[in-house]
Amino acid sequence: MTKSKVAMVFGGSRGIGAALVCRLAADGYAVAFTYSSDVQRSEELVSALQSNGKQVFALRANSVDSAEIRRAVDQVVAQLGAIDTVVVNAGVLRMGSISTMSEVDLDLLLDVNVRGVYLAIQAAVAQMRDGGRVITIGSNTAERTGNPEGTVYAMTKAAVASMVKGLALDLAPRRITVNNIQPGPTYTDMTSAMAEQLESIVPLGRIGEPSEIGELASYIASEKAGYMTGASLTIDGGFIL
């Protein structure tokens, strides 16, 4: 019997993260995902996928704690084996202008959206097979800041896009590809109340579905994408702000 490939998703309990877990599980991966606080949703996702014969489990890890990140990776490897694909989706959103952004929120955005992404990749690739895949979930705001109070958030996502370019070079000798997905407005709990407003500023007239982000990640994780690395792929319906 052929052993399943192993995927790890940082931040996989809901929204885009849950779609990533579902897509990778459908592709035949054994999938582990982290969550920070939403125990109920994590358990529901695991239960639903396991009832369909998928090999999935969840573990709690704080994306600002390097020890917890390493511990999570170690647990995945101990239970499933070496990692083939890692997707770093964990992130936070805080809004504020230069005069209202608090130092606490500034530090949180930098810690989770930049430092936490780097630490997650660092821990995962140490336990990754050569020829593996690293995928980050950034944001189209890295290129198109559409809100004057979104400066710091956009800055962190631009940092991720730049990080990916450098890590692609670092990991090329091991044939590990590193790519970044930059979603635009996507239907999640966070955006559902603003769906109509967001649709009005997307040229395609709708916001994205989490499953569409999952489909793109599926392609990047596949052998077909083996020659693509260091890329940031925007999927945002032509969002123009």
C-alpha positions in Angstrom: 0.0 0.0 0.0 1.4 3.4 -1.0 1.8 5.8 1.9 -0.1 9.0 1.7 1.8 12.3 1.2 1.8 14.5 4.2 0.5 18.1 4.3 0.5 20.6 7.2 -1.7 23.7 7.2 -1.0 26.4 9.7 -4.3 28.0 10.5 -6.8 25.5 9.1 -9.9 25.5 11.2 -12.2 27.9 9.2 -12.6 30.0 6.1 -9.8 29.7 3.6 -7.8 27.5 5.9 -10.6 24.9 6.1 -10.9 24.9 2.3 -7.2 24.3 2.1 -7.5 21.3 4.4 -10.4 19.9 2.5 -8.8 20.3 -0.9 -5.5 18.7 0.2 -7.4 15.8 1.9 -9.3 15.3 -1.4 -6.0 15.2 -3.2 -5.0 12.2 -1.1 -2.8 13.9 1.5 -2.8 13.0 5.1 -3.4 16.4 6.6 -2.6 18.0 9.9 -3.7 21.6 10.7 -3.2 24.0 13.5 -5.7 26.3 15.2 -5.3 28.9 17.9 -8.6 29.0 19.7 -11.6 27.6 17.7 -11.7 24.1 19.2 -15.3 23.4 18.1 -14.8 24.2 14.5 -11.6 22.2 14.4 -13.3 19.2 15.8 -16.2 19.5 13.4 -13.8 19.7 10.4 -11.8 16.7 11.5 -15.0 14.7 12.2 -16.5 15.5 8.8 -13.4 14.6 6.9 -12.6 11.5 8.9 -16.2 10.3 8.3 -15.4 10.4 4.6 -12.3 8.3 5.1 -9.7 11.1 5.1 -6.7 11.1 7.4 -6.9 14.4 9.2 -6.0 15.7 12.6 -5.9 19.0 14.4 -3.5 20.4 17.0 -3.4 23.7 18.8 -0.5 26.0 18.2 0.0 29.7 18.7 1.7 31.3 15.7 3.7 33.8 17.8 5.3 31.1 19.9 8.3 29.5 18.2 8.3 26.6 20.7 4.7 25.7 20.0 5.3 25.9 16.2 8.2 23.5 16.5 6.2 21.2 18.8 3.4 21.1 16.3 5.7 20.2 13.4 7.3 17.5 15.5 3.9 16.0 16.4 2.9 15.9 12.7 6.1 14.1 11.7 5.8 11.7 14.6 2.3 10.8 13.7 2.4 11.0 9.9 6.0 11.1 8.7 8.1 13.7 6.9 6.2 16.7 5.4 5.7 17.0 1.7 3.6 20.2 1.6 3.2 23.0 4.1 0.7 25.8 3.7 1.0 28.8 6.0 -2.4 30.5 6.3 -2.4 31.7 9.9 -2.8 35.5 10.0 -4.6 38.3 11.7 -6.2 41.6 10.5 -6.1 44.8 12.5 -7.0 48.2 10.9 -5.9 51.6 11.9 -4.5 54.8 10.5 -1.0 56.2 11.4 -2.7 58.1 14.2 -4.9 55.3 15.6 -2.9 52.1 15.1 -1.8 50.9 18.6 1.6 49.5 19.4 -0.1 46.3 20.6 -1.8 45.8 17.2 1.3 46.8 15.3 3.3 44.1 17.2 0.6 41.5 16.8 0.4 42.0 13.0 4.2 41.8 12.6 4.4 38.8 15.0 1.7 36.7 13.4 1.8 37.8 9.7 5.6 38.0 9.2 7.6 36.5 12.1 5.1 33.6 12.5 5.1 32.8 8.8 8.9 32.7 8.7 9.1 30.5 11.8 6.4 28.1 10.5 8.3 27.7 7.3 11.6 27.3 9.1 10.3 24.6 11.3 8.5 22.7 8.5 11.3 22.6 5.9 13.6 21.2 8.5 11.3 18.2 8.5 10.4 18.3 4.8 11.3 15.9 2.0 13.4 17.2 -0.8 11.2 18.2 -3.7 8.5 19.5 -1.3 6.2 22.5 -1.5 5.9 25.6 0.6 2.8 27.8 0.1 2.0 31.0 1.9 -1.4 32.7 1.9 -0.8 36.4 1.5 -3.1 39.1 0.2 -3.7 41.2 -2.8 -3.2 44.2 -0.5 0.5 43.5 -0.9 0.1 45.2 -4.3 -3.2 47.1 -4.0 -3.8 48.8 -0.7 -7.5 49.6 -0.9 -8.0 51.2 2.5 -6.1 54.0 4.2 -6.4 52.2 7.5 -4.9 49.0 6.0 -1.3 50.2 5.8 0.3 47.9 8.4 -1.7 44.8 7.2 -0.7 45.5 3.6 2.9 46.0 4.7 3.0 42.5 6.4 1.6 40.9 3.3 4.2 42.7 1.1 6.8 41.3 3.4 5.5 37.8 2.9 5.7 38.2 -0.9 9.3 39.4 -0.6 10.1 36.6 1.8 8.9 34.0 -0.7 11.3 35.3 -3.3 14.3 34.9 -1.0 13.2 31.5 0.4 12.7 30.2 -3.1 16.5 30.7 -3.7 17.5 29.3 -0.3 15.5 26.1 -0.9 16.1 25.6 -4.6 19.1 23.2 -4.0 16.6 20.9 -2.3 14.1 21.3 -5.1 11.6 22.7 -2.6 9.4 25.3 -4.3 8.1 28.3 -2.4 5.1 30.2 -3.7 2.6 32.8 -2.4 -1.2 33.0 -3.1 -2.6 36.5 -2.8 -6.4 36.3 -2.4 -8.6 39.4 -2.8 -12.1 39.6 -1.2 -13.1 36.1 -0.3 -16.3 34.9 1.3 -15.6 34.0 4.9 -17.1 34.8 8.4 -15.0 38.0 8.4 -16.4 39.3 5.1 -19.9 37.9 5.0 -21.4 41.1 6.4 -19.6 43.1 3.8 -20.3 40.8 0.8 -22.5 43.2 -1.2 -20.2 46.2 -0.6 -17.2 44.1 -1.7 -18.9 42.8 -4.8 -19.5 46.3 -6.0 -15.7 47.0 -6.2 -14.7 43.7 -7.8 -14.8 43.9 -11.6 -16.1 40.3 -11.9 -19.0 41.3 -9.8 -18.5 38.8 -7.0 -16.2 37.9 -4.2 -14.2 34.7 -4.2 -15.0 31.4 -2.6 -12.5 29.7 -0.2 -12.7 26.6 -2.4 -11.1 28.6 -5.3 -8.1 29.4 -3.1 -7.9 25.7 -2.3 -7.9 24.8 -6.0 -5.0 27.1 -6.7 -3.1 25.7 -3.7 -3.8 22.2 -5.0 -2.2 23.0 -8.3 0.9 24.6 -6.7 1.3 21.5 -4.5 1.1 19.2 -7.5 4.0 17.9 -9.6 2.6 20.0 -12.5 3.9 23.1 -10.7 7.4 21.9 -10.1 9.0 24.6 -12.2 7.3 27.5 -10.5 8.9 29.0 -7.4 9.3 32.5 -5.9 6.0 33.5 -7.4 3.1 35.5 -5.9 -0.2 34.6 -7.6 -3.1 37.1 -7.2 -6.6 35.7 -7.3 -9.0 38.6 -6.7 -11.5 39.0 -9.5 -9.5 42.0 -10.9 -9.9 44.0 -7.7 -8.7 47.5 -8.7 -8.5 49.7 -5.6 
